[in-house]
């Protein structure tokens, strides 16, 4: 099925005025309320397949701050691509899925130790409605409480992590750090490392904790198709959470991030790997570490918005595959 695109509507601000959760409607990219992909802002999850939630957090960064502004920037950049189906996916994800913008997770930055539970509880509330969740970060710490909520619903998860860093550095207690989220998740049994994969890694860590690593050099040398095939074999039919740290991309493609590392993936390579994963049982998704103060011409925000849209398409492809339809 192709995209269903309506002409410019007579009424604007589709984030508030659209009558259906389905379909793509053209609206001026430079005007209107900036929900993600012009989806309706609502917390009514009746009949909703996927809720998009922002988590504006940068309290746990080890480098440059600014990711608290990431959800807003991703939403704004998404207005430039909201007029059509994601290319070259075969159908409009918004014909396949009812998607809404849930707004942002609410927490008090003055009470940092309360933040993890606020994220987990908000995610759990969405998942309890049998609605999948796409989260816009925020720094990578947010994935830990998100994994808690998803594992509580789906059981131990595979994780596919696109990143320059493994985030498996050892930590202590409930300390908040964006470089230790996977260390916590594995130790808590939320993630099955042998059935998980990291793509784009290009920093040293002596303890990958059993996760299968496809570093950036392997992507460049083997190609995205080969990497995707190996990741599929590792994950199998296990429920999988896909987390995309924007610093997986080379800084030439995504300068607006807190801990940039050269030698990363191009946007094309990252998208090709994602498309090669179509059909996996993707139960949760996030895009993190977009830091607008270090961006240039919004290219990082645009990359984040486009990758997030690809993740929706990946989720839709998995649902079709499980129903016996075409990917």
N, C-alpha and C positions, 0 to 999 in steps of 0.2 A: 504494500500500500504506500502510495506517495504522500506528500505533505498536503494538507488542506489549509490553504492560506486565504484568509479573507482580505478584501481591500481595506484601506484606511477606515476605521470605524467612525461613526458620527459622534460617538462619545469617547472621551479619552480616559486616561488613568486606569488602564486595564487592571492594575493591581487591586483596584476596588470595584470596578464596574463590570468585569467580565462575568457572563452568566453561566459559563460552563468551565469545568476544570480541564476539558479536553480542547484540542485544536490550537493552531497558531494563528494569531491575528496581528497584522502589521500595525505598528504604532511608531511615531517619530522617535528615533533613538536618542534625540537630544532633549526630549521633554517627557513629562509624565512621572508618576510615582515609580520608584526604582525597586520593584520586587525582582526576585530572580526570574529571568526569562519571561517577565511580564505575567507571571502567574498570580492568581488571586491571593491576597493576604487573608488568611483565616486560621483559626484554631479549631474549627469544626472539621473533624476528620471523617465524617460520614462519607463513605464511598471513595475515599482518597487512597490512592496506591502509594504515593511517595510524598512526604513532607520535607521541605528544605528548611533547615534551621541554621542560623548563624550563631557562632560562639566567639564574641569579640574579646579575645584574651591575649595578652602578651606579657603576663607577669612571670612566666617561667622560662623566658628566653635566656640563652647564654651569650648571645651576641647582640645584634642590633634589634631594638624594639620596633613596634609599629603594626604588628599583626592584629591588634585590636581593631584596626581600621580595615582589615581584610574583607570581612563579609560585606561591608558597605561598598567597597571598591569592586568586588566580584559582581555584586548585583548591578552596579552601574555599568560595568563593561558588558554584562550579559545583554543589555538592551540593544547592542549592536548586532547580535546574532539571533535575536528572538523572533525574527520574521520568517525563518525557514527551518526545515528539518536539518539535523546535523549531517554534514557531508562527510563521508559517502555512505553513511548508514542507509539501509534500504527503505526505512519508513520514518515518519515523524513520531518521535518518542511521545509527543503529547497527544497523538491519536491512540497510542498504545497504553498510555498511563494517565491516570488522573493525578496531577501534581499541583500542590499548593505551596506557597511560601508561608511558613509558620512563624516568621519573625525570628527574633534572637532569644537565646537562653538568658534568663534574668539571674544575675548574681551581684553581690556587693563586692567590688574590688578591695574595699577596706577590710574585708574578712576573708583573706585568701584561703584559709584552710576549709572554709565552707564551700568553695567553688567546685571541687570534684563531685561532691554529692549533688549539688545543684545541676550539674551537667548530666550525671547518671540518672537522676530522678526525672528530669525533663525528657531525656531520651526514652526512658522506660515508659513514661506516660504515652508517648507517641507510638512506641512499638506495641503497647497493650491494645491499641486500637486496630491491630493488624495492618498498620501502615509502616512501610519501609522509611528509612531516614537517610537523607543526604545532608551532610553537615559541612558548613563553610567556616573555616577557621580564620583567625585564631592560630596560636602556636600549636606544635605537635603534641604537647601534653594532653590536649583534649581527647586524643584518641584512646587513652587509657580508660577514663570513665565511660566513654562511648562503648568500648569493648565490653566493659562490665555489663552494661544494659543489654547488648546484643547477645552475649554469651548466656545470660540468664534466660533469654527467650529461645535461642537456637542451639544451645550446648557449646562445647569447645569448638573454636573456630579455626579455620585456616585464615591467614592474613597474607595479602599481596600488598607489599609496601614499595612504593616508588619513592626513592630517597637518595640523597648523597651520603646519609649517615645511617648506621644500623639502629640507633636508639636503644641499644642493649647494654649500655654502660651501667655498672652496678650502682645501686643507690641504697638508701636506708629509710625505713619507716614510711611515712606518708609524705615525704619531701616532694615538693613540686618542681619538676624539671622536664623540659621538652626533649632531653636526650636520654631519658630513662624509661619512657612510657612502655616500650616493649619488654624491657627487663621485668617490670612489675607485672605486665600482662601474662608473660610466660610463667613466672613464678606463682601466679595465682591460678594457673590452669585455664585461663581464658582462651589461650592460643595454643594450637598444636604445632610446635616448631618444625617437625619432620614433614608436615604437609603444608608448610608455608614458604613464601619466597619473597626476597627483596631484590628490586631491580634498580640499577643505576648507582649502586654504592661506589664511593671513591674516597673513603677515609678509612683509617686503620682502627680496628677494634679486635683485641685478642680473643674475645669470647662472643662469637655470634649466636651462642646458645642453641645450636642445632638447626637454625634457620638456613634454608638453601639460598645462597647468594649468587646473583647474576650481576657482577659489577659493571660499571660503565664500559670498560674495555671489551668485555664479552659481548655487550650489546652492539658496540661499534663493529667488532670483528665478525660475529655470527649473524647479525641482522635481527630485526624485530620479530620476524616470523618464526625463526628458530627458537628464540627466547620464549615467545608465547607458547609454543608447542611444549617446551620443557616445563613451563610453569603449569600448564594444563594437566600434564601427567602427574605432577606433584600434588596438586590440589584435588584432582578427581571430582567426585560428587559431594565433597564435604561443603557445608555452608561456609562461605568465604566473605571476609570483610576486606574491602579495597581502600587503602589510604594513600593519598597522593600528596606528598610533600613537594611543593613547587620547586624546591632546590634540587630535585631530581633533574630538572632541566638545567642546561648550561646557563651561566649568568648572561650570556649574549642573548638568550631567549627569555630569561626571567631574572632581571637584575634586582627586582623589588622583593628581596627576601633577607632574612636576618643573618644566615650563615652560608653565603654563596661559596661554591667550590667549582673551579673551572674543570673542563673536560667532560661535562655532563651530556645528557641526551638532548637532541633537538626536539622540538615540538612534534615533528613528523614521526620520529622514532617512537616517542612515548605514545602517540595516538595509534600507531600501528600495533604496538604491543597490546594496548587496550582492545583494539578491534579483534586481535587474534585470540582474545579470551572469551569471546562471545559464546554463550551457552553455559558458562559456569553458574553455579547457584550463588549469585551475589546477593547477600542479605543486608549489607550495610556499606556505606561509602562516605568518604570525606575528602576535602581538598583543604590543605593547611599551609601556613607559613607565607602567605602573601602579605608583604609589608609595603603598603603604598608610599610611605615617605621616601623609599629608596627606588621606586619605580621610575620609568621614563616613558612618556607618551602612553601610559596605561598598558604597556605590552605584557607585563606580568599579570595584571588583573584580567586582561583579555585571555591569556593562556589559562588562568585559573577558571574563568567562566566557561571556556570551551571544554576543558578537561572535565569539569563538573557535568556539563551537558552530555559528554561522551559516557560518563559514568551512569547517567540515567539511561542512556541507550543500551549500555552493557547490562544493566539490571533488567530492562525490558526484554532483551534477547534471552536472558536466562529464564525469565518467566515463560516466554514462548516455547523454549526448548523443553521445559518441564511439562508443558501442556501438549507436547508433541507437534508444535507448529514449526514453521521455518524460523531459522535464526535471523 
